[in-house]
Structures are given as structure tokens and as C-alpha cells.
Amino acid sequence: MSQTKISSAVETIISVGVGYIISLMLNLYFLPLFVVDISNQILSTAIIIGLVYTVVSLIRSYCFRRFFEKRAETYNNNIVQ
């Protein structure tokens, strides 16, 4: 069974909200490590920072997708019984 529009909206809102909180934490704790390199506009630093944010986003997206899929599966199984 496919996901309802409301479930998709809830999943998206939660994922984006958590992503925003994670990015704030990364900004506070990760970016200060690269202050000098950022101010000197070093390309490798920009690539590293971009890769870190991308990997964190992929992990977050995967975890939320699996969580909501499992939740929908459990819900559908309860309806069938």
C-alpha cells in the first residue's frame, strides 16, 4: 500500500525539521574547525565541508525513510488483522 499524502507531508516536515537542527549543530561544532581555511577560501575545505553535510543528510534521509516505511508496514498489518 502506498503512503498517504498526509503521511508523506508529515514525514517531509519531520525530516526537514530534524535536518535543520542537525545543520545548526554541525554549524556550531564542525565549522569552527575550519575558520582559517574558510576565510582563505581553500577549495579542499569547501569540498570536505560539502561532503560532511551530504553524508549526514543521506544518513538522516535513509533513517527517516526506513522508520516511516516500518511504521506504515506495522499500521497496515494491524488493519489487516
C-alpha positions as CSV (number, residue, x, y, z in Angstrom):
1,M,0.0,0.0,0.0
2,S,1.3,3.4,-0.9
3,Q,1.8,6.2,1.6
4,T,-1.0,8.7,2.0
5,K,-0.4,12.4,1.2
6,I,-0.7,13.3,4.8
7,S,1.9,10.7,5.8
8,S,4.2,12.0,3.1
9,A,3.8,15.6,4.3
10,V,4.4,14.6,8.0
11,E,7.5,12.6,7.0
12,T,8.8,15.5,5.0
13,I,8.2,18.1,7.7
14,I,9.8,16.0,10.4
15,S,12.8,15.2,8.1
16,V,13.4,18.8,7.2
17,G,12.9,20.0,10.8
18,V,15.4,17.4,12.1
19,G,17.8,18.3,9.2
20,Y,17.6,21.9,10.2
21,I,18.5,21.1,13.8
22,I,21.4,18.8,12.7
23,S,22.7,21.5,10.4
24,L,22.7,24.0,13.3
25,M,24.7,21.6,15.5
26,L,27.1,21.0,12.6
27,N,27.5,24.8,12.1
28,L,28.2,25.3,15.8
29,Y,30.6,22.4,16.3
30,F,32.1,21.5,12.9
31,L,32.6,24.8,11.1
32,P,34.8,26.4,13.7
33,L,37.4,23.7,13.0
34,F,37.8,25.3,9.5
35,V,37.6,29.0,10.2
36,V,41.0,29.9,8.8
37,D,40.6,27.7,5.7
38,I,37.1,29.1,5.1
39,S,38.3,32.7,5.3
40,N,41.2,31.9,2.9
41,Q,38.6,30.2,0.5
42,I,40.5,27.0,0.2
43,L,38.7,24.7,-2.3
44,S,39.6,21.4,-0.5
45,T,38.0,22.8,2.7
46,A,34.7,23.6,0.8
47,I,34.7,20.1,-0.6
48,I,35.3,18.4,2.8
49,I,32.5,20.5,4.4
50,G,30.1,19.8,1.5
51,L,30.9,16.1,1.7
52,V,30.3,16.0,5.5
53,Y,26.9,17.8,5.1
54,T,26.0,15.4,2.2
55,V,26.8,12.3,4.1
56,V,24.9,13.4,7.2
57,S,21.9,14.3,5.1
58,L,22.0,10.9,3.3
59,I,22.2,9.0,6.6
60,R,19.3,11.2,8.1
61,S,17.1,10.7,5.0
62,Y,17.8,6.9,4.9
63,C,16.9,6.5,8.6
64,F,13.7,8.5,8.3
65,R,12.6,6.6,5.2
66,R,13.2,3.3,7.0
67,F,11.4,4.5,10.1
68,F,8.3,5.7,8.2
69,E,8.3,2.6,6.0
70,K,8.3,0.3,9.1
71,R,5.7,2.5,10.7
72,A,3.4,2.2,7.6
73,E,4.0,-1.6,7.4
74,T,3.1,-2.0,11.1
75,Y,0.0,0.2,10.6
76,N,-1.1,-1.8,7.5
77,N,-0.5,-5.2,9.3
78,N,-2.7,-4.0,12.2
79,I,-5.5,-3.0,9.8
80,V,-5.4,-6.4,8.1
81,Q,-5.7,-8.3,11.3
